[in-house]
Amino acid sequence: MTLLITVIAAVVSTAVWYVNEKRDTYKLGTLSLIYWGASLMWLMDFVFEYAELKTEYFNQEFADILNDSLLGITVVTIGLIAWVAILLIKDPKGVFRKKLAK
C-alpha cells in the first residue's frame, strides 16, 4: 500500500507540474522528485520483501494493510511538508523579503 500511495502521489504531482505554467515558481519539480524518490525506495522494499516471503507477501492481514496505508499517507504528508519548507526558504515570489524590508 505504501508503494501504491507514493506512486499515486508521484504521478499526480508530475501531472500538475507538467500542466502548470508556473512550474518553476512553485518548485513543483522538486515535489515530483521527492515522491518519485520515495516510490523508488518503496519499490526496492517491495522487491526485497517479496524475495523473502514469496507468495506469502500477498496474504497480509487487515492490520498490516492499514499500517502500510498509514505509513504511505505519512510519507506523502512529510513530502508535502518538506516541499513547503523548501518553498518558504526559496521564497520565489519574494513575500518574506518584502515583509522583512518594511
JONORKA-V356346 format. One record per residue. SS is DSSP state (h for helix, s for strand, l for the rest). PSI is psi in radians with two decimals (none if undefined). OMEGA is omega in whole degrees, 0 to 359 (999 if undefined). Layout:
ss=SS psi=PSI omega=OMEGA
ss=SS psi=PSI omega=OMEGA
This chain:
ss=l psi=-0.67 omega=180
ss=h psi=-0.77 omega=178
ss=h psi=-0.79 omega=181
ss=h psi=-0.77 omega=181
ss=h psi=-0.75 omega=181
ss=h psi=-0.58 omega=176
ss=h psi=-0.71 omega=177
ss=h psi=-0.77 omega=178
ss=h psi=-0.68 omega=179
ss=h psi=-0.76 omega=180
ss=h psi=-0.77 omega=180
ss=h psi=-0.80 omega=180
ss=h psi=-0.60 omega=177
ss=h psi=-0.70 omega=178
ss=h psi=-0.74 omega=178
ss=h psi=-0.74 omega=177
ss=h psi=-0.74 omega=184
ss=h psi=-0.69 omega=184
ss=h psi=-0.18 omega=183
ss=l psi=2.26 omega=180
ss=l psi=-0.49 omega=183
ss=l psi=0.71 omega=185
ss=l psi=-0.57 omega=180
ss=l psi=-0.55 omega=181
ss=l psi=-0.77 omega=185
ss=l psi=0.15 omega=177
ss=l psi=0.73 omega=180
ss=h psi=-0.45 omega=175
ss=h psi=-0.64 omega=177
ss=h psi=-0.75 omega=178
ss=h psi=-0.75 omega=178
ss=h psi=-0.75 omega=180
ss=h psi=-0.62 omega=177
ss=h psi=-0.83 omega=182
ss=h psi=-0.64 omega=178
ss=h psi=-0.63 omega=176
ss=h psi=-0.75 omega=177
ss=h psi=-0.67 omega=179
ss=h psi=-0.71 omega=178
ss=h psi=-0.71 omega=178
ss=h psi=-0.79 omega=181
ss=h psi=-0.49 omega=175
ss=h psi=-0.77 omega=178
ss=h psi=-0.67 omega=176
ss=h psi=-0.76 omega=178
ss=h psi=-0.79 omega=182
ss=h psi=-0.81 omega=182
ss=h psi=-0.64 omega=178
ss=h psi=-0.67 omega=178
ss=h psi=-0.66 omega=178
ss=h psi=-0.54 omega=181
ss=h psi=-0.75 omega=188
ss=h psi=-0.33 omega=184
ss=h psi=-2.28 omega=186
ss=h psi=-0.29 omega=177
ss=h psi=-0.37 omega=180
ss=h psi=-0.59 omega=183
ss=h psi=0.02 omega=178
ss=l psi=0.95 omega=181
ss=l psi=2.68 omega=176
ss=l psi=2.87 omega=182
ss=h psi=-0.68 omega=180
ss=h psi=-0.68 omega=178
ss=h psi=-0.72 omega=178
ss=h psi=-0.70 omega=178
ss=h psi=-0.75 omega=178
ss=h psi=-0.75 omega=178
ss=h psi=-0.68 omega=179
ss=h psi=-0.77 omega=178
ss=h psi=-0.65 omega=177
ss=h psi=-0.72 omega=178
ss=h psi=-0.75 omega=178
ss=h psi=-0.68 omega=178
ss=h psi=-0.74 omega=179
ss=h psi=-0.75 omega=179
ss=h psi=-0.72 omega=179
ss=h psi=-0.77 omega=179
ss=h psi=-0.63 omega=175
ss=h psi=-0.74 omega=177
ss=h psi=-0.72 omega=179
ss=h psi=-0.75 omega=178
ss=h psi=-0.72 omega=179
ss=h psi=-0.76 omega=179
ss=h psi=-0.69 omega=178
ss=h psi=-0.77 omega=177
ss=h psi=-0.74 omega=180
ss=h psi=-0.71 omega=179
ss=h psi=-0.64 omega=179
ss=h psi=-0.77 omega=181
ss=h psi=-0.56 omega=179
ss=l psi=1.14 omega=186
ss=l psi=-0.47 omega=179
ss=l psi=-0.03 omega=177
ss=l psi=0.43 omega=183
ss=h psi=-0.81 omega=182
ss=h psi=-0.60 omega=177
ss=h psi=-0.70 omega=179
ss=h psi=-0.71 omega=180
ss=h psi=-0.69 omega=181
ss=h psi=-0.46 omega=180
ss=h psi=-0.36 omega=182
ss=l psi=none omega=999
